[in-house]
């Protein structure tokens, strides 16, 4: 425990750490206070003249502040004993408890990591919950942590609608905006919300984070939405402590930057003073809820005890500055309010302070005795849930016959009754089907509505289902994926479109750091179901360059829990989309569907006019199992073991053409294996197809480094096929140039034939 020492002066700082000084400061301040007190106010009276906060509310907020502070102090002590594993504290930010008190526990909250006061106060909303024990379990990385199950120290709670964030630096702002927009959008499509319809979304962050590009794009999109008079009830809470780790924010910068922004309504509140700040916070909250407009609450805070336990501020801040920071401690002001108002005596304050300390340490010691995660299976359990029987049943469910007849314009126009079509049309037909099946489905992105997308893949959806379900967004992939998460949070099934694969990299963290991590860090309590469609890969003729012919899917392969599918033909695409939507609906999975642009309109396989790459539309009760590949064996029933080619996407028709040439040239019987599912790779299927192979060729249109081909080869070698002659045909490690030069860097039919020749040589 920390020793009680007199109010410190520089000479007395020697040998004391910042936490001890902060602790001693509070006790000394209370003991030495010599002002005069007013008569004790009744519970409903203002705590001080002119304050919007009553005495009962003050007492509870003060208790929440003390809980937050002692959790910080406890963490600093027990971290060195390996009983606590997180020391980024909330000290100086305890005023955010006011935001919690003035909002509802059904207002979704996306919180800054300095939100101990907010959490302690929000716990009051549901009787019987214990903020101290729940927080202690999280600090201790206990498997019984109700927020993350021991996977991270997070502020989160399913019953309190606090969606876990992990040390976020602005990446949570887009999805907070998306959630706010989804709240009001749900009413327009008749979707039943899991929260009241007048809820708002709360999003807190630091002053340094407000400068981040991701934050700026969220503010811009919020204003863009409000400018069009669309509801976006998000309360952005900028907790301004004047510093980001060790980089100071210029005085006045936050106010200057946000006070006069059009369509982002600015409010200021003093988070260091409960009596003065409460009415200011209330004004912002009430404005946001009433007007449904994006609201920016500039909350004054400070930062006590450094950024984290490893931040020794004395090494880079002088003593005078540190003393000034400690003098601004909001708990000193709260103690002063308690004493001045007569609400509490010195003895009551110190008793409450020590009682809170004891509870926090007792909870931490108890949490240390609770079990922690001890196996890899336990760690990974919520990352990628998969219930194959339920997914299969959902993917094959067909109970919307009347709806689809109406959508397609009559029974005779149903897609399964039409001649064979190319990939783009079959994807379009499948999307129409899915919109009939799932009334909560939304499709949005750049140019997807009236235009029907750059390649007309979404043509007709806007006309059939209206602007409430198919709509254009601003040209910002970060916001597109933030919107998707927001809609998913509110129980809808979003299908965001990313116009080109290269554009995904502009916003990758919205999937990698946010959407795909939510189930993991919430222990499966929250999820972000979505199917992200991306026009992808190379081989476009007469158009392209790097941004439109990008063949790199490495960033997607690196995202834990993500499902990635890539069809090469229309019937596969339709069935894969049904499975992906079922994965999202049943298991809450985040999915990516890579649509090969160069195959959108492809009709022929071997020669012009043969129509061999057109396919019939599969009836709506047909789907495909996750990981199921397609095998093209010789037509005469031979196994095709002379050469087995593993590939996907554009590589499939290329490999089939090359297989015909190889058979004619060498007499080898060739089997072509279309993987179809790229993440996770079905290693058992790969090994099954490799069994009996005399030679194996991996055709990967991606880049040589970190492509799908590396995963296939690893699966083969680890499966015992390292002795089988093995080669890879793959793209070069370069950006894709314009025009004909593009075909110099990606594989071709001839490259596949040459690789077969190399086997023979």
MIMI-173353 format. One line per 3 residues: number of its first residue (from 1); their letters; for each residue y negated, z negated, x of C-alpha. Coordinates in pm, whole numbers, always signed. Each point is the difference from the previous one (the first is absolute). Layout:
N
NUM = a = Y,Z,X | ...
//
This chain:
761
1 = xxx = +0,+0,+0 | -359,+45,+110 | -185,-308,+118
4 = xxx = -321,-98,-177 | -289,+29,+242 | -379,-36,-40
7 = xxx = -211,+303,-86 | +55,+202,+319 | -265,+104,+245
10 = xxx = +65,+231,+296 | +76,-288,+238 | +272,-122,-231
13 = xxx = +171,+337,-39 | +194,-27,+323 | +372,-15,-67
16 = xxx = -29,+73,-373 | +103,+324,-164 | -197,+166,-276
19 = xxx = +229,-123,-274 | -40,-360,+113 | -378,+39,+13
22 = xxx = -8,+155,-347 | +214,-284,-135 | -208,-269,+169
25 = xxx = -325,+160,-115 | +93,-35,-365 | +101,-362,+25
28 = xxx = -306,-92,+202 | -229,+182,-241 | +136,-196,-297
31 = xxx = +3,-338,+178 | -353,+45,+135 | -158,+136,-317
34 = xxx = -300,-215,-94 | -166,+180,-289 | -54,-132,-349
37 = xxx = +239,+90,-280 | -76,+94,-358 | +182,-168,-289
40 = xxx = +356,+132,-24 | +2,+306,-227 | +242,+35,-290
43 = xxx = +271,+268,+27 | -201,+257,-193 | -338,-65,+162
46 = xxx = -146,+224,+269 | +99,-126,+341 | -364,+34,+112
49 = xxx = -315,+90,-186 | -13,+373,-67 | +362,+63,+103
52 = xxx = +230,+205,-224 | +292,-211,+123 | +101,-312,-189
55 = xxx = +130,-318,+161 | +362,+54,-101 | -8,+354,+135
58 = xxx = -158,-117,+322 | +264,-267,+52 | +281,+252,-42
61 = xxx = -165,+258,+224 | -55,-265,+266 | +366,-97,-18
64 = xxx = +98,+366,+42 | -229,+27,+301 | +162,-305,+157
67 = xxx = +349,+139,-59 | -99,+321,+173 | -158,-186,+293
70 = xxx = +294,-232,+58 | +246,+289,-12 | -203,+151,+286
73 = xxx = -5,-327,+195 | +369,-51,-58 | +76,+351,+124
76 = xxx = -188,-61,+328 | +197,-319,+67 | +346,+119,-99
79 = xxx = -23,+345,+153 | +48,-148,+347 | +313,-173,-132
82 = xxx = +140,+331,-133 | -4,-133,-354 | -276,+236,-115
85 = xxx = -40,+364,+98 | -346,+103,-116 | -344,-129,+92
88 = xxx = -252,+246,-144 | -187,-252,-210 | -235,-13,-296
91 = xxx = -236,-261,+144 | -356,+93,-88 | +115,+225,-284
94 = xxx = +98,-275,-242 | -278,+107,-236 | +223,+285,-118
97 = xxx = +158,-265,-221 | -293,+70,-235 | +122,+357,-50
100 = xxx = +344,-131,-94 | -142,-252,-247 | -218,+257,-174
103 = xxx = +272,+264,-33 | +334,-10,-176 | +347,-27,+146
106 = xxx = +74,+333,-172 | -274,+175,+196 | +197,+174,+279
109 = xxx = -120,-126,+338 | +21,+175,+337 | -113,-261,+247
112 = xxx = -149,-33,+344 | +209,-219,+227 | -263,-276,-13
115 = xxx = +73,-77,-364 | +141,-353,+12 | -272,-135,-229
118 = xxx = +50,+281,-250 | +375,-60,-13 | -27,-377,-33
121 = xxx = -238,+41,-293 | +195,+279,-171 | +309,-223,+1
124 = xxx = -179,-214,-258 | +30,+284,-251 | +369,-71,-60
127 = xxx = +97,-369,-31 | +279,-126,+217 | -51,+234,+295
130 = xxx = -51,-155,+343 | -237,+185,+236 | +73,-231,+291
133 = xxx = +378,+31,+1 | -2,+371,-75 | -246,+60,+285
136 = xxx = +195,-224,+238 | +317,+199,-65 | -188,+317,+83
139 = xxx = -152,-146,+320 | +350,-110,+104 | +154,+344,-66
142 = xxx = +251,-169,-226 | +247,+211,-196 | -110,-207,-299
145 = xxx = -361,+118,+28 | -73,+115,-356 | -239,+271,+120
148 = xxx = +191,+197,+265 | +332,-177,+41 | -86,-83,+360
151 = xxx = -90,+351,+114 | -366,-68,+72 | -271,-254,-59
154 = xxx = -168,+157,-301 | -223,-110,-282 | +201,+113,-298
157 = xxx = +141,-114,-330 | +174,+191,-274 | -99,-236,-285
160 = xxx = -359,-11,+127 | -31,+378,+42 | -84,-23,+368
163 = xxx = +159,+303,+162 | +94,-82,+362 | -218,+141,+279
166 = xxx = +88,-40,+365 | -295,-30,+236 | -159,+294,-174
169 = xxx = -301,+167,+160 | -143,+186,-299 | +321,+188,-84
172 = xxx = +31,-189,-328 | -334,+114,-142 | +118,+340,-131
175 = xxx = +292,-147,-192 | -220,-274,-144 | -228,+273,-134
178 = xxx = +304,+191,-122 | +118,-307,-187 | -341,-48,-161
181 = xxx = -8,+362,-115 | +358,-26,-128 | -84,-301,-217
184 = xxx = -235,+203,-216 | +189,+329,+37 | +310,-159,-155
187 = xxx = -177,-37,-333 | -89,+370,-4 | +365,+106,+32
190 = xxx = +137,-275,-224 | +180,-180,+281 | +74,-371,-50
193 = xxx = -152,-200,+286 | +168,-302,+159 | -339,-178,-9
196 = xxx = -286,-28,-253 | -198,+318,-54 | -330,-157,+109
199 = xxx = +137,-111,+337 | -181,+84,+322 | +136,+58,+350
202 = xxx = -119,-232,+276 | -9,+114,+361 | -128,-216,+286
205 = xxx = -66,+97,+361 | -221,-90,+294 | -336,+137,+104
208 = xxx = +156,+175,+299 | +260,+165,-223 | -274,+140,-224
211 = xxx = -79,+248,+278 | +353,+139,+16 | +48,+360,-108
214 = xxx = +258,-106,-258 | -247,-245,-153 | -274,+260,-6
217 = xxx = +220,+250,-175 | +82,-262,-264 | -367,-81,-57
220 = xxx = -81,+370,-25 | +279,+63,-249 | -105,-301,-207
223 = xxx = -355,+135,-21 | +129,+353,-67 | +201,-136,-292
226 = xxx = -288,-204,-141 | -236,+296,+36 | +221,+186,-245
229 = xxx = -16,-298,-235 | +372,-72,+40 | +101,-369,+0
232 = xxx = +83,-148,+341 | -12,-381,-39 | +56,-101,+361
235 = xxx = -172,-304,+148 | -42,+61,+373 | -58,-336,+168
238 = xxx = -145,+39,+347 | +42,-336,+172 | -275,+26,+258
241 = xxx = +47,-245,+287 | -204,+209,+240 | +276,+81,+246
244 = xxx = +316,+206,+41 | +224,-179,+252 | -267,-2,+272
247 = xxx = -228,+285,-110 | -304,-120,-188 | -127,+171,-312
250 = xxx = -375,+65,+33 | -204,-236,-213 | -74,+155,-338
253 = xxx = +235,+295,+49 | +228,-61,-297 | -289,-48,-242
256 = xxx = -184,+303,+141 | +313,+214,-21 | +104,-92,-355
259 = xxx = -295,-143,-191 | -140,+335,-109 | +311,+214,-33
262 = xxx = -2,+194,-323 | +288,-77,-236 | +124,-293,+210
265 = xxx = -168,-298,-162 | -108,-260,+259 | -3,-379,-43
268 = xxx = -59,-270,+259 | +145,-351,-6 | -13,-292,+240
271 = xxx = +360,-83,+72 | -101,-295,+215 | -150,-188,-295
274 = xxx = +210,-63,-311 | -297,-129,-201 | -224,+294,+79
277 = xxx = +257,+277,+31 | +200,-59,-317 | -247,+159,-239
280 = xxx = -44,+295,+234 | +375,+63,+14 | +26,-39,-376
283 = xxx = -267,+266,-52 | +195,+250,+211 | +332,-71,-172
286 = xxx = -147,+20,-348 | -182,+322,+85 | +317,+165,+128
289 = xxx = +205,-103,-302 | -266,+92,-254 | -120,+331,+142
292 = xxx = +335,+117,+150 | -200,+121,+301 | +83,-42,+369
295 = xxx = -176,-313,+118 | -75,-111,+356 | -24,-377,+47
298 = xxx = -155,-86,+334 | +130,-351,+63 | -159,-196,+283
301 = xxx = +261,-181,+211 | +43,-119,+357 | +296,-19,+234
304 = xxx = +110,-337,+129 | +258,-45,+278 | +11,+359,+124
307 = xxx = +183,+308,-122 | +344,-155,+53 | +168,-269,+206
310 = xxx = +0,+225,+305 | -374,+65,-17 | -169,-237,+249
313 = xxx = -358,+56,-106 | -136,-226,+272 | +85,+282,+241
316 = xxx = -243,+241,-164 | -244,-205,-213 | -234,-263,+138
319 = xxx = +3,-365,-107 | -326,+23,-192 | +130,+289,-210
322 = xxx = +328,-180,-70 | -186,-313,-109 | -216,+207,-234
325 = xxx = +311,+158,-153 | +160,-339,-53 | -317,-131,-161
328 = xxx = +29,+277,-261 | +347,-117,-105 | +18,+34,-382
331 = xxx = +206,-319,-23 | -293,-197,+138 | -218,+146,-274
334 = xxx = +263,-77,-264 | +28,-359,+123 | -378,-22,-11
337 = xxx = -3,+126,-360 | +264,-256,-97 | -205,-280,+154
340 = xxx = -346,+114,-117 | +115,+50,-355 | +177,-332,-16
343 = xxx = +320,+177,-96 | +193,-163,+285 | -51,-286,+242
346 = xxx = +59,+18,+374 | +321,-192,-45 | +124,+233,-272
349 = xxx = -73,+308,+209 | +169,-136,+311 | +298,-120,-203
352 = xxx = +36,+342,-161 | -39,+165,+339 | +276,-211,+157
355 = xxx = +225,+27,-305 | -29,+380,+15 | +79,-7,+372
358 = xxx = +315,-206,-64 | +117,+234,-274 | -48,+306,+219
361 = xxx = +183,-148,+297 | +278,-136,-220 | +44,+339,-163
364 = xxx = +3,+171,+340 | +264,-237,+134 | +210,+56,-311
367 = xxx = -47,+378,+27 | +120,-15,+360 | +328,-146,-125
370 = xxx = +54,+278,-250 | +217,+302,+96 | -148,+303,+171
373 = xxx = +122,+357,+1 | +302,+15,+229 | +154,+343,-49
376 = xxx = -117,+359,+13 | +133,+56,-350 | -217,-283,-131
379 = xxx = -307,+138,+173 | +49,+353,-132 | +128,-79,-349
382 = xxx = -322,+77,-194 | -107,+291,+219 | +192,+285,-161
385 = xxx = +179,-111,-318 | +251,+251,-130 | +219,-35,-307
388 = xxx = +184,+333,-4 | +170,-33,-338 | -324,-94,-176
391 = xxx = -192,+274,+182 | +263,+258,-93 | -8,-106,-364
394 = xxx = -379,+17,-9 | -17,+335,+179 | +248,+151,-245
397 = xxx = -148,-163,-311 | -98,+262,-255 | -151,-130,-321
400 = xxx = -316,+203,-33 | +121,+331,-145 | -276,+30,-257
403 = xxx = -273,-79,+249 | +114,+266,+244 | +39,+267,-269
406 = xxx = -362,-65,-95 | -115,+0,+364 | +173,+329,+83
409 = xxx = -113,+167,-323 | +330,+35,-182 | +373,-26,+53
412 = xxx = +27,+357,+114 | -246,-68,+279 | +189,-289,+154
415 = xxx = +36,+63,+373 | +381,-16,+5 | +1,+297,-239
418 = xxx = -213,+214,+231 | +115,+232,+282 | +32,-139,+353
421 = xxx = -334,-90,+157 | -150,-84,+336 | -78,-346,+139
424 = xxx = -361,-40,-117 | +84,+78,-362 | +301,-231,-4
427 = xxx = -209,-287,+139 | -257,+71,-268 | +267,-3,-272
430 = xxx = +140,-327,+135 | -345,-158,-7 | -42,+99,-365
433 = xxx = +338,-158,-72 | -89,-322,+179 | -330,-27,-187
436 = xxx = +195,+17,-326 | +250,-258,+121 | -253,-248,+139
439 = xxx = -317,-37,-208 | -132,-238,+268 | +5,+276,+263
442 = xxx = -330,+119,+147 | -53,+290,+241 | -320,+22,+199
445 = xxx = -145,+133,+323 | -222,+278,+125 | -17,+312,-222
448 = xxx = +312,-93,-200 | -146,+12,-353 | -156,+317,-145
451 = xxx = +71,+201,+315 | +360,-116,+13 | -6,-68,+370
454 = xxx = -62,+231,+294 | +342,+159,-57 | -3,-34,-385
457 = xxx = +295,-239,+14 | -165,-230,-258 | -120,+286,-219
460 = xxx = +6,-81,-370 | +48,-376,+36 | -366,-73,-69
463 = xxx = +5,+217,-312 | +324,-154,-125 | -71,-365,+69
466 = xxx = -377,-27,+22 | -255,-135,+243 | +112,-359,-51
469 = xxx = +331,+70,+173 | -76,+295,+229 | -332,-16,+180
472 = xxx = -189,+90,+314 | -120,-260,+246 | -269,+8,+261
475 = xxx = +108,+159,+327 | +122,-315,+169 | +369,-57,+66
478 = xxx = -54,-371,+65 | -135,-46,-350 | +270,+222,-153
481 = xxx = +265,-232,+144 | -206,-309,-83 | -15,+118,-361
484 = xxx = +375,+51,+2 | +55,-360,+106 | -241,-125,-263
487 = xxx = +173,+190,-279 | +337,-122,+126 | -126,-360,-1
490 = xxx = -78,+41,-369 | +348,+129,-85 | -62,+375,-1
493 = xxx = +191,+268,+190 | -249,+187,+218 | +67,+338,+159
496 = xxx = -282,+48,+250 | -22,+339,+163 | -102,+41,+363
499 = xxx = -113,+358,+37 | +148,+58,+346 | +227,-201,+225
502 = xxx = -269,-24,+269 | -228,-166,-255 | +248,-285,-40
505 = xxx = -81,-113,+351 | -358,-67,-111 | +132,-274,-227
508 = xxx = +338,-95,+145 | -75,-373,+6 | -32,-11,-378
511 = xxx = +374,+66,-9 | +116,-148,+329 | -210,-317,+4
514 = xxx = -50,-54,-372 | +221,+169,-261 | +331,-4,+187
517 = xxx = -48,-355,+129 | -77,-169,-333 | +358,-64,-110
520 = xxx = +85,-130,+348 | -292,-241,+28 | +22,-116,-362
523 = xxx = +376,-61,+22 | +55,+263,-266 | -239,-156,-251
526 = xxx = -254,+282,+10 | +67,+371,+41 | -184,+331,+26
529 = xxx = +220,+260,-173 | -126,+351,+63 | +109,+352,+85
532 = xxx = -243,+158,+243 | +19,+380,-1 | -109,+176,+318
535 = xxx = -28,+374,+55 | +161,+19,+342 | +127,+169,+312
538 = xxx = -61,+336,+159 | +89,+369,-29 | -289,+108,-222
541 = xxx = -98,+357,+76 | -359,+117,+3 | -136,-354,-33
544 = xxx = +32,-321,+188 | -96,-163,+320 | +84,-359,+76
547 = xxx = -139,-155,-318 | +195,+232,-232 | +315,+61,+205
550 = xxx = +71,-350,+125 | +367,-52,+86 | -15,-365,+112
553 = xxx = +167,-259,-221 | +28,-265,+270 | -251,-230,-167
556 = xxx = +207,+2,-319 | +326,-72,+182 | -158,-310,+154
559 = xxx = -80,-174,-331 | +255,-269,-89 | +134,+25,-354
562 = xxx = -146,+343,-77 | +222,+265,-161 | -67,+359,+112
565 = xxx = +157,+303,-165 | -49,+366,+88 | +155,+276,-213
568 = xxx = +47,+359,+106 | +68,+151,-345 | -112,-47,-359
571 = xxx = +304,-159,-163 | +26,-258,+277 | -369,-78,-36
574 = xxx = +29,-72,-372 | +299,-230,+43 | -153,-178,+298
577 = xxx = -322,-67,-191 | +201,-163,-280 | +173,-224,+251
580 = xxx = -324,-89,+176 | -162,-98,-328 | +304,-210,-87
583 = xxx = -20,-171,+340 | -364,-82,-71 | +65,-113,-356
586 = xxx = +313,-208,+62 | -42,-130,+355 | -376,+27,+48
589 = xxx = +41,+232,+296 | -279,+187,+175 | +111,+362,+33
592 = xxx = -126,+315,+170 | +100,+348,-114 | -64,+270,+259
595 = xxx = -36,+341,-160 | +38,+286,+250 | -302,+220,-66
598 = xxx = +158,+312,+151 | +291,-26,-246 | -213,-54,-312
601 = xxx = +7,+370,-92 | +308,+110,+195 | +240,+207,-211
604 = xxx = +220,+178,+253 | +234,-124,+268 | +152,+281,+207
607 = xxx = -200,+305,-99 | -286,+98,-227 | +97,+5,-364
610 = xxx = +330,-189,+25 | -137,-294,-204 | +245,-234,+168
613 = xxx = -254,-283,+41 | -73,-20,-372 | +180,-276,-188
616 = xxx = +67,-94,-358 | -169,-311,-134 | +239,-298,-21
619 = xxx = +21,-160,-344 | -202,-324,-27 | +300,-232,+22
622 = xxx = +92,+133,+346 | -118,-194,+305 | +97,-51,+361
625 = xxx = +120,-309,+181 | -228,-130,+274 | +135,+133,+330
628 = xxx = +208,+277,-155 | -14,+319,+204 | +92,+357,-84
631 = xxx = +266,+187,+199 | +8,+379,+37 | +350,+88,+119
634 = xxx = +138,+353,+43 | +61,+170,-333 | +371,+55,+68
637 = xxx = +70,-374,+3 | +20,-40,+376 | -137,-338,+118
640 = xxx = -244,+162,+239 | +92,-228,+289 | -78,+247,+279
643 = xxx = -365,-95,-30 | -161,-262,-223 | -377,+22,-44
646 = xxx = -194,-302,-124 | -345,+78,-135 | -248,-46,-286
649 = xxx = -297,+168,-171 | -96,+337,+145 | +290,-35,+242
652 = xxx = +253,+53,-280 | -63,+367,-83 | -64,+68,+369
655 = xxx = +334,-153,+92 | +182,+191,-274 | -140,+327,+129
658 = xxx = +86,-96,+357 | +351,-103,-109 | +63,+349,-135
661 = xxx = -118,+151,+328 | +212,-241,+207 | +311,+76,-205
664 = xxx = -57,+373,+44 | -64,-34,+373 | +261,-257,+103
667 = xxx = +239,-31,-287 | -74,-370,-34 | +27,-158,-340
670 = xxx = -320,-198,-57 | -80,-289,-230 | -365,-78,-82
673 = xxx = -81,-354,-110 | -326,-64,-186 | -85,-368,+48
676 = xxx = -253,-2,-287 | -69,-374,+51 | -183,-68,+327
679 = xxx = -70,-374,-33 | +231,-179,-3 | +237,+246,+164
682 = xxx = +349,-12,-147 | +182,-62,+326 | +341,-23,-168
685 = xxx = -51,+345,-154 | -111,+143,+335 | +311,-133,+172
688 = xxx = +222,+121,-280 | -135,+353,+40 | +36,-21,+378
691 = xxx = +368,-83,-24 | +202,+296,+129 | -306,+185,+131
694 = xxx = +55,+192,+322 | -372,+36,+58 | -304,-165,-160
697 = xxx = -350,+137,-26 | -295,-199,-134 | -283,+216,-133
700 = xxx = -317,-205,-40 | -323,+178,-87 | -192,-309,+107
703 = xxx = -114,-80,+349 | +233,-71,+288 | -116,-359,+36
706 = xxx = +86,-253,-271 | +116,+256,-256 | +282,-15,-251
709 = xxx = +228,+174,+249 | -8,-303,+228 | +129,-212,-287
712 = xxx = +281,+244,-73 | +108,+13,+364 | -10,-379,+27
715 = xxx = +222,-28,-308 | +245,+248,+153 | +14,-162,+342
718 = xxx = +32,-350,-142 | +268,+132,-234 | +216,+111,+292
721 = xxx = -87,+370,+9 | -163,-9,+342 | +273,+220,+150
724 = xxx = -50,+284,-248 | -225,+274,+143 | -339,-71,-151
727 = xxx = -334,+180,+7 | -334,-26,-173 | -242,+268,-120
730 = xxx = -333,-164,-53 | -376,+55,-8 | -215,-45,+307
733 = xxx = -207,-312,+64 | -328,+163,-88 | -246,+42,-282
736 = xxx = +55,+314,-203 | -234,+289,+89 | -146,+253,-241
739 = xxx = +151,+329,-117 | +303,+154,+172 | -14,-239,+291
742 = xxx = +130,-270,-235 | +343,+158,+11 | +18,-49,+375
745 = xxx = +19,-379,-39 | +245,-41,-290 | +368,+102,-15
748 = xxx = +108,+342,-122 | +320,+172,-112 | +26,+153,+345
751 = xxx = -30,-339,+168 | +300,-122,-199 | +206,+304,+96
754 = xxx = -105,-46,+364 | +115,-362,-9 | +341,+116,-123
757 = xxx = +11,+251,+284 | -72,-283,+243 | +313,-179,-127
760 = xx = +203,+310,+75 | -159,+41,+342
//
